[in-house]
Amino acid sequence: MNEATRSEGLPLHPLLRAEIEARRSRPPYRVLGVAEVRRLFREGQTAGARGPDIAAVTPVAIAAAKARLPARLYRPRPEVGPLIIYFHGGGFTIGDLDTHDRNCRDLAQATGAALVSVDYRLAPEHPFPAAFDDAVAAALSVATNAAAFGGDPARLVLAGDSAGGTLALAAALALRDNGGPPVAGIVTYYPGVDFSHVVSPSYEAFGDGSFGLSRDDADWFRTLYAPDAADRLDWRCSPALAPDLAGLPPTLIVAAAYDVLRDDDLAFATRLQQSGVDVTLELVEGVNHGFMGSTKPPPAVAATLLVVRRWFDRVVA
C-alpha cells in the first residue's frame, strides 16, 4: 500500500479554518433541520470557485429502477477514453449536481476522462437503501451506454467524496458479486465506510466540530440515512463490514488528517491491502473532511489532483 508521508503537526490550512469558523457561528445541523442545511450548503458551495472550464458539460438522465436520475456529463476532450461515474457527498442527505460541480470539473480535467455525475435520491425522504440502489442502477446504465457518454466500458471508474465514496465502494462490491460490468478502478475522497459507530481515536480528537464535520453531524446524517440501526451493519450501508473485500479493483483512498472519518479510512485501506486489493492510501495533512470541495481551495487540492492523475495514468488510462 502506498501511503503519503505524514508531516505530524501540520496545522489546518487558514482557508479551511475560515470556513469552519463561519459554520460554527450557526446552530448544529440537527437544530437547523434538513431543509435549512440543504439551503445553506447549496448557497455556500455554489458561491465558491467555479472550477476549470470543460469542453462540454451536458445535462443527461440515467435510467434507474424507480426513476430517471438527473445527471451531468463532463467531457474534457472529444476522444473516447476512460469513463468516471461520480457520486456526490453530503451524508446521503444534502448535496446535488451544482454543489459538487467543481469537484467534477477538477476530476475530469485532472484525468482527461469523461465523467457522469449522478444525482441520486436523498434521505430522509428516501432512506437506505435508496441511494445504494440508485448507485448500482446508475453504474449498470452508464456502463451499458458508455459509448453515448464518450467512454470506454473497459475503463470504467467509480468515484465519489464522503457519502459518494461510500456509494462508489458499495456499488463496486455489488457489481463484483453480480457479474459486472467490470470496474477498472475506484477513487474515493474521505469516504464513510462504517456507519455502525461514531467512536474511534479520530472521532475523539476531532468530533467537537473544531475541524468541521463533528461526531454529532456524522450521527445526524447516519440516523437520517439509516434510521434502523440494524441497517448500519449491512455492507451496502457500511462497506467496511463486507465479509470479503477480495476482488475489488485498484482503489485510491484520499483521507484527510483532521477528519473524524480518518481512522476508519486508514483501517479500511489496511483491510483492502490484506485482501489482496491494489490500494493506494493518500493521507493529506493540514486539511479536513470535505477539503476537495472547499469554496476557497487550499494548495492541497491541486496536489491531491496530481496524485489522482498519476494513479489514473498507472491504473486506468
N, C-alpha and C positions, 0 to 999 in steps of 0.2 A: 504493500500500500504506500502510495506516495503522499506524504503529508508536508504541508508548508512549514517552514521553520518558524517557530513561535518566538516572538520578542516579548518576554514577560514584562508586564507593567506598562506597555504602550497605552497611553490614555485614550479614552473615547475622543474621536475627532470633534473639534469645536462645531463644525457644521451640523453634525448629528446631535450634539449636546443642545444646540439651539432649538432643534425640532422637538426634543424631549421636553424641554422647559415650557415650550408653548403648549404642549399637550397636557402637561401636569397642572396647568392652570385651570383645566376643565374637570368636571366630575368624572369618576370612573365610568367605564363603558356600561356596566350593569345598571348604573343610575341614569345615564343618558338614554338608554334604550336603543333598540336596533335601528329604527328609522333615523334617529338623530346621529348615531355613529356612522351609518352609511352616508348621510348627507355630509358630515364633516370630513370623512375620509375622502369622498369623491371631490369635494371642494378643494381640499388641500392637495391631493395628488394631481389634479388637472390644472392647478395654478403653477406647478413647478416647471422645470426644464422639459421641453418637448421631446428632445432626443434627436438622433440623426435623421436626415431625410432618407427615405427609402424609395426606390424607383417606382414601385406600385404598391398601394395599400387599398384593398378592396373589401367591402362587406360581403360576407358569404353566409350560408346557413348549413348546418350539419344535421343530418338525419339521426335522431335518437329514438329510443323505444317509445317514449310517450310524447315527444315534442320535436320540433325542429329548433336546434340550438343556435342562437346568434353567434357568429364567429367573424374573425377578421383575418384576411390573408395579407401577409407581408412578403413581397418578392423583391429582394435587393438586386437580382440580376435575371435576365430572361432565360438563361440556360437551365435545363433540367439538372437538379442537384439534390443534395440531402433535404429532407423534409422534417421539420420540427413541429410537434403538436404541443402547444403551451397552455398550461392551466394556471390561472392567476391565484395569488394568495388572498388572505383576508379571513382566515378562520372559518371558512365554508359559509360565512355569514355576510361579509361585506366584500366590495370589490367588483369590478366589471371590466369590459374591454377598454374603457377610457382610462381607468385608474392605473392600468398596467400597460398602457400604450408605449411608454418609454422603455420599460423592461423588454418588450417585444422588439422594438426598433433597435435597441442596443444588441440584443442577441442575434437578430437577423443580420445586422451589419457585421458583427464580430465573426460570424461563422460563414456568411455568404449563403446560408440556407434559406429556402422558402419556409415560412413559419405561419401556422394556423393557430390563432389564439381563440380559445373556446370559452364561451360564457355559459357555464354550467348552472344548474339550479342551486339556489342558496337556501340555507336554513335561516330561521326556524320554519319558514313556510314549507320547505322541502327537506326534512331531516334525513339522516343516514338511513338507507344507502343511496339516496338520490344522486348526490354528487359523484359517488363512485360509479353508479350505473351510467351516468352521463359521460364520464371519462372513458369508460370502456367502449361505450357506443360510439363516441367521437373517434377514438383510436381506430376502431374497425372501419368506420365510414371513411375517414380520411385516407387510411391505408388502401382501401378498395378503390378509391378515386384519386390516388396520388397524382396521376398524370394531369388531372384537371387543375391541380394546385401547383403544378410545376415541379413536382417532387418525384424522386426515385423511391419506389416502395421498398427497395432493398436497403435503403439508407434512412430508415425511419427512426426518429429520436423523440422520446417523451421527455418533457421538461416542465418545470414549474417552480414557483417560490412559495415557501411556507406551506399552507394548506394545498396549494397547487403542486408542490413537491410530493406531498403525501399521495395525491391522486395519481401522479406520474408513476410512483413506485407501486401503488396498489394495482393500477391498470396493467403495468408490466407483469406483475405476478399473475394476474388473471389471464393475460394473453399467453403467458408461458404454460399455464395449466390447461388451456383450452385450444391448443393447436395453432396459436399465432393470430395474426401475422407476426413474423419475426420483428424484433426491435433491435436496432443496431446499437443503441446507447440510451442512457438516462442522464439528464442534467438536472440537479436539484439545488436550489438555494435554501439553506436553513429549513429543511423540511420537518414537519411534525411526524414523528414515526411511532410514538407510543402515547395514546390518549388515555391509557388506563390509570395514569398517575400525574400528579404535578409536584413530584418530590424527586430531587437529585441535588448534588452539590451546586450546579449552576442555577437551579431554581432557588436555592437558598441564597446564593450570592447576589443574584440579580432580580429576584422576584418582587421587590418592593416598588418597582416601577421607575427607579432612578436611571435605568438604562433602556427605557422604552417598554416593550412588552412585559407585563407583570404576571406573576402567578395568578392573580385574580382575573386578569384579562384572559389568560390561557384557559382557566377553568370556565369562564363565561362562554367562550367560544365552543369548548368541547361539550358543555351542557346543552347549548342550543343545537349543535350538530347531532349529538348522540345523547339525548336525554335519558335513555335507558342505559344504565351503567354496564349492563351485560354486552351491549353492542360495542363498547370501547375495547373489549377483549377480542373482537373479531378482527382478523388480519386485514380485512377490507377497509376497516377504520384505522387500525394501528398496524402498519406493515411490519414493524419490528417483532410482532407476535406471530408472524407466519411461521409454521413449523419447519419450513425448509426454504432457504434463500438460494440454494444452488440452481444454476441455470439461468440466472438473471444476466442481462447483457452488461457490458462495461458501464460503470456508473461513476459519475462525478458528483461528489457532495461538497458543497461550499458551506462551511459552518462559520458563524460569527462568534468572536471571542466573548462579547458581552451580551449573551443571549441565554434566556432560560432554557432553551432547547439544545444548547451546545452539547451537553454531556450525553443526551440521548442520541444526537447525531454522531458523536465520536464512537459511542458504543455500537451503533448500528453499522458504521463503516468497518469496525473491527469484526463484527459478525459476518458481514459480506465477505471480507477477506478470508475468514476461516471457512467459509462455504465455497471457496474457490472462485469467487467473482473478481474480475478485474476492477478494483475500486481505487479511485483517486480521491483523497480527502484533502481539501484546501481549507485550512483553518486561518481565517483572516483576522489579524489583530487590529485593535483600535476602532472596531465597528460593532454595531448591534443588530438585532433582528430587524429585517426589512431594509438594510442599508442599500441594497441594489436598486431599490425604488425610491431612494431619498430624493426629495424635491430639490435639494442642493447637493448634488453628488460629491462625496469626498474623493480624493485620488484613488482610494482602494477600489472604487467601482471600475475604473479603467484598467487597473492592474488585474482585477479578477476577470474581466472580459478577455484579457490577454491569456490568462490561464485557460479559460474556456476555449479560446481559439486554438491553442496548442493541443489541448486534449482532443478537440474536434478533428484536427488535422491527423492526429495519431490513430484515432478510433473510427472515424466516420468518413471523412472526406476522401 
